[in-house]
């Protein structure tokens, strides 16, 4: 005979461990932090020892003790299975939700145009987009799955390679010269748009580096338009404000639609950064997150 009278306490324990605080767990469970604390303490009274090591650094922080850490994987899987069973009871009315995070530029230029395919394949899964250029904490459940560009070595998540990336020069078609070919020398004479977004260890070129590879005799001055947002750099190029160095995947639709032109395509600059589907092991145990993950992986193969 199963004893599920402590189910709410187990939910409180699992959420508190993921968020590292009663405050974070309370926000997820839609109760007050004291209520979460009381549920956890009732479970501690039952097992006979503290389940968390408590430290204070602003908000109260919680670290599971060894026994709790060993049990939490089973508890998490059990809660996931309960949720899955409830959805099966609802049958056709059941709809699952996947929260996906990605940057504004990637959502606009790569993901949105492909989501209809996912909806057709999985009509009972709703996708909610968290569009943000900041790194969402996937390990702590701020989103279910993320599409990230980087080296793929983020802590606390599984990273699945989707596609590589390279840097290309682009501009609005209206800026192209009518009486001379596009050359590195001509580009040096134009307004250059500089992306000031940090790309640590990514081997992203500055204009001076790229133009040197393209054969420019004299490096350009440091002037031009400096922007600290990749999405805004792309929009400035579309608006004919100058010539930009951009990630190729982020402007694929603009190139296909003719709103941007790829300049000197023979100049190749692959970078170390690539695109990955990133999610925690806990999130991937949910069937809807696993389905979106596998679909992303298939779209990445098509884009290579």
C-alpha positions as CSV (number, residue, x, y, z in Angstrom):
1,X,0.0,0.0,0.0
2,X,1.4,3.4,-1.1
3,X,1.6,6.2,1.4
4,X,1.3,9.5,-0.6
5,X,0.3,11.7,2.3
6,X,3.6,13.5,2.1
7,X,3.4,14.3,-1.6
8,X,3.2,18.1,-1.0
9,X,6.2,17.9,1.3
10,X,8.2,16.0,-1.4
11,X,7.2,18.7,-4.0
12,X,8.4,21.3,-1.6
13,X,11.7,19.4,-1.0
14,X,12.4,18.9,-4.7
15,X,11.6,22.5,-5.7
16,X,13.6,23.9,-2.8
17,X,16.6,21.8,-3.9
18,X,16.4,23.0,-7.5
19,X,16.0,26.7,-6.6
20,X,18.4,26.7,-3.7
21,X,15.9,28.6,-1.5
22,X,12.3,28.5,-0.2
23,X,11.6,31.7,-2.0
24,X,12.3,30.3,-5.4
25,X,10.3,27.1,-4.6
26,X,7.4,29.3,-3.4
27,X,7.2,31.1,-6.6
28,X,7.0,27.9,-8.6
29,X,4.5,26.2,-6.3
30,X,2.4,29.4,-5.9
31,X,2.5,29.4,-2.1
32,X,4.4,31.5,0.5
33,X,8.0,30.8,1.5
34,X,7.0,30.0,5.1
35,X,4.6,27.4,3.8
36,X,7.4,25.8,1.8
37,X,9.6,25.9,4.8
38,X,6.9,24.2,7.0
39,X,6.4,21.4,4.4
40,X,10.1,20.7,4.4
41,X,10.4,20.8,8.1
42,X,7.5,18.4,8.5
43,X,9.5,16.0,6.2
44,X,12.6,16.5,8.3
45,X,10.7,15.7,11.4
46,X,9.5,12.5,9.8
47,X,12.9,11.3,8.6
48,X,14.6,12.5,11.8
49,X,17.4,14.7,10.5
50,X,17.9,18.0,8.5
51,X,17.5,17.6,4.8
52,X,19.4,20.8,3.9
53,X,22.5,22.6,5.0
54,X,21.3,26.2,5.5
55,X,23.5,29.2,4.9
56,X,22.6,32.8,4.7
57,X,23.9,35.1,1.9
58,X,21.1,37.7,1.5
59,X,18.3,35.2,1.0
60,X,18.5,31.9,2.7
61,X,20.4,29.3,0.6
62,X,19.8,25.6,0.8
63,X,22.1,22.7,-0.1
64,X,20.8,19.1,0.2
65,X,22.6,16.8,2.6
66,X,24.1,13.6,1.1
67,X,21.0,11.5,1.9
68,X,18.7,14.0,0.4
69,X,20.8,14.3,-2.8
70,X,20.7,10.5,-3.2
71,X,16.9,10.5,-2.8
72,X,16.2,13.6,-5.0
73,X,16.8,11.8,-8.3
74,X,14.2,9.2,-7.5
75,X,11.8,11.8,-6.1
76,X,12.2,14.0,-9.2
77,X,11.5,11.0,-11.5
78,X,8.5,10.0,-9.5
79,X,7.0,13.5,-9.7
80,X,7.6,13.6,-13.4
81,X,5.9,10.2,-13.8
82,X,2.9,11.4,-11.7
83,X,2.6,14.4,-14.0
84,X,2.8,12.2,-17.1
85,X,0.1,9.9,-15.7
86,X,-2.2,12.8,-15.0
87,X,-1.8,14.0,-18.6
88,X,-2.7,10.6,-19.8
89,X,-5.8,10.6,-17.7
90,X,-6.8,13.8,-19.4
91,X,-6.4,12.1,-22.8
92,X,-7.0,14.3,-25.8
93,X,-7.5,17.4,-23.6
94,X,-4.0,17.1,-22.2
95,X,-1.6,19.8,-23.5
96,X,2.0,20.0,-22.5
97,X,4.0,23.2,-22.4
98,X,7.7,23.6,-23.2
99,X,9.4,26.9,-22.3
100,X,12.2,27.6,-24.8
101,X,14.7,30.4,-24.4
102,X,16.9,31.9,-27.2
103,X,18.3,35.2,-28.2
104,X,16.2,37.7,-30.1
105,X,18.2,37.4,-33.2
106,X,18.1,33.6,-33.3
107,X,14.4,33.5,-32.6
108,X,13.6,36.0,-35.4
109,X,16.0,34.7,-38.0
110,X,16.1,30.9,-37.4
111,X,13.6,29.5,-34.9
112,X,10.3,31.2,-35.7
113,X,10.2,30.1,-39.4
114,X,10.6,26.5,-38.3
115,X,8.1,26.3,-35.4
116,X,5.1,25.4,-37.6
117,X,6.9,22.2,-38.4
118,X,7.1,21.3,-34.7
119,X,3.5,22.2,-34.1
120,X,2.4,19.9,-37.0
121,X,4.4,17.0,-35.6
122,X,3.4,17.6,-31.9
123,X,-0.1,19.2,-31.9
124,X,-0.5,18.6,-28.1
125,X,2.6,20.5,-27.1
126,X,2.6,24.3,-26.7
127,X,5.8,26.2,-27.1
128,X,6.4,29.3,-25.0
129,X,9.3,31.5,-26.0
130,X,11.4,33.4,-23.5
131,X,13.3,35.7,-25.8
132,X,16.3,37.0,-24.0
133,X,20.0,37.8,-24.7
134,X,20.9,37.0,-21.1
135,X,21.9,33.5,-20.2
136,X,18.8,31.9,-18.5
137,X,19.6,29.5,-15.7
138,X,18.4,26.2,-17.2
139,X,19.8,24.1,-14.4
140,X,17.5,25.9,-12.0
141,X,14.4,25.6,-14.2
142,X,14.1,29.1,-15.4
143,X,13.3,27.6,-18.8
144,X,13.0,24.0,-20.1
145,X,15.4,24.1,-23.0
146,X,17.6,26.8,-24.5
147,X,19.3,27.3,-27.9
148,X,22.7,28.8,-27.0
149,X,25.6,29.9,-29.0
150,X,29.0,29.3,-27.4
151,X,31.5,26.6,-26.7
152,X,29.0,24.1,-25.4
153,X,30.5,23.8,-21.9
154,X,27.8,25.2,-19.7
155,X,27.6,23.7,-16.2
156,X,24.5,21.8,-15.1
157,X,23.1,21.1,-18.6
158,X,23.4,18.6,-21.4
159,X,24.5,20.4,-24.6
160,X,23.7,18.9,-28.0
161,X,25.5,20.3,-31.1
162,X,23.1,21.8,-33.6
163,X,25.3,23.6,-36.2
164,X,28.5,25.5,-36.6
165,X,28.8,29.2,-37.3
166,X,30.9,31.7,-39.3
167,X,31.2,35.4,-39.6
168,X,30.3,37.1,-42.9
169,X,30.1,40.7,-44.1
170,X,26.7,42.0,-45.2
171,X,24.9,45.2,-46.2
172,X,21.7,46.4,-47.6
173,X,21.5,46.1,-51.4
174,X,21.0,49.8,-51.8
175,X,24.6,50.4,-50.6
176,X,26.3,48.3,-53.4
177,X,28.4,50.3,-55.8
178,X,27.1,50.8,-59.3
179,X,30.3,51.6,-61.1
180,X,32.8,49.3,-59.5
181,X,33.1,45.9,-58.0
182,X,32.9,45.2,-54.2
183,X,36.4,44.9,-52.9
184,X,38.1,45.1,-49.5
185,X,39.2,48.6,-50.5
186,X,35.6,49.7,-51.2
187,X,34.4,48.3,-47.9
188,X,37.1,50.3,-46.0
189,X,35.5,53.5,-47.4
190,X,32.1,52.7,-46.1
191,X,30.5,53.1,-42.6
192,X,31.4,50.0,-40.7
193,X,29.1,48.6,-38.0
194,X,30.9,47.2,-35.0
195,X,29.2,44.6,-32.7
196,X,30.4,45.2,-29.1
197,X,28.7,42.1,-27.7
198,X,31.2,40.0,-25.8
199,X,32.2,36.7,-27.4
200,X,34.6,35.1,-25.0
201,X,37.0,32.6,-26.6
202,X,34.9,32.6,-29.8
203,X,37.6,33.8,-32.2
204,X,35.3,36.5,-33.5
205,X,37.1,38.9,-35.9
206,X,37.1,42.7,-35.6
207,X,36.8,44.6,-38.8
208,X,40.6,45.2,-39.0
209,X,41.2,41.4,-38.8
210,X,38.6,40.5,-41.4
211,X,39.7,43.2,-43.9
212,X,43.3,42.2,-43.6
213,X,42.3,38.6,-44.6
214,X,40.3,40.1,-47.5
215,X,43.4,41.9,-48.8
216,X,42.8,45.5,-47.7
217,X,46.1,47.5,-48.2
218,X,45.3,50.0,-45.4
219,X,43.3,49.1,-42.3
220,X,40.2,51.2,-41.6
221,X,40.0,53.8,-39.0
222,X,38.4,53.0,-35.6
223,X,35.3,55.0,-36.4
224,X,31.9,53.8,-37.6
225,X,28.8,52.7,-35.8
226,X,29.4,50.8,-32.5
227,X,26.4,48.8,-31.1
228,X,26.4,46.5,-28.1
229,X,23.6,44.2,-29.4
230,X,23.8,41.6,-32.1
231,X,20.1,41.9,-33.0
232,X,20.5,45.7,-33.3
233,X,23.6,45.3,-35.5
234,X,21.6,43.2,-37.9
235,X,18.7,45.7,-37.9
236,X,21.2,48.5,-38.6
237,X,22.5,46.6,-41.6
238,X,19.0,46.0,-42.9
239,X,18.3,49.7,-42.5
240,X,21.3,50.6,-44.7
241,X,23.2,52.3,-41.9
242,X,26.5,50.6,-42.9
243,X,28.2,47.3,-43.4
244,X,28.2,44.7,-40.6
245,X,30.1,41.6,-39.6
246,X,27.4,39.1,-38.5
247,X,26.8,35.5,-37.7
248,X,25.7,33.8,-40.9
249,X,22.9,31.7,-39.2
250,X,21.3,34.9,-37.8
251,X,20.8,36.5,-41.2
252,X,20.0,33.4,-43.4
253,X,16.4,34.6,-44.0
254,X,17.5,38.1,-44.7
255,X,20.0,36.8,-47.3
256,X,17.3,34.5,-48.9
257,X,14.8,37.4,-49.0
258,X,17.3,39.8,-50.6
259,X,17.2,42.3,-47.7
260,X,20.9,41.8,-47.1
261,X,23.7,40.9,-49.5
262,X,26.7,38.7,-48.6
263,X,29.8,40.6,-49.5
264,X,33.0,38.8,-50.6
265,X,31.6,35.3,-49.9
266,X,35.0,33.8,-50.7
267,X,36.3,35.2,-47.4
268,X,35.6,32.5,-44.8
269,X,35.9,33.0,-41.1
270,X,34.6,30.0,-39.1
271,X,34.4,30.6,-35.4
272,X,34.8,28.4,-32.3
273,X,31.3,29.2,-31.1
274,X,28.5,26.9,-32.3
275,X,24.8,26.5,-31.7
276,X,23.6,23.9,-29.1
277,X,20.4,22.7,-27.6
278,X,20.9,22.9,-23.9
279,X,18.7,21.4,-21.1
280,X,19.1,19.9,-17.7
281,X,18.8,16.1,-17.2
282,X,15.6,16.7,-15.2
283,X,14.0,18.7,-17.9
284,X,14.9,16.1,-20.6
285,X,13.0,13.4,-18.6
286,X,9.8,15.1,-19.5
287,X,8.5,13.7,-22.8
288,X,7.6,17.1,-24.3
289,X,11.0,18.6,-23.6
290,X,12.7,15.5,-25.1
291,X,10.5,15.8,-28.1
292,X,11.5,19.4,-28.7
293,X,15.1,18.6,-28.1
294,X,15.1,15.8,-30.7
295,X,13.2,18.1,-33.1
296,X,15.8,20.8,-32.6
297,X,18.6,18.3,-33.3
298,X,17.0,17.3,-36.6
299,X,16.6,21.0,-37.6
300,X,20.3,21.5,-36.8
301,X,21.3,18.7,-39.1
302,X,19.2,20.3,-41.9
303,X,20.9,23.6,-41.4
304,X,24.5,22.4,-41.6
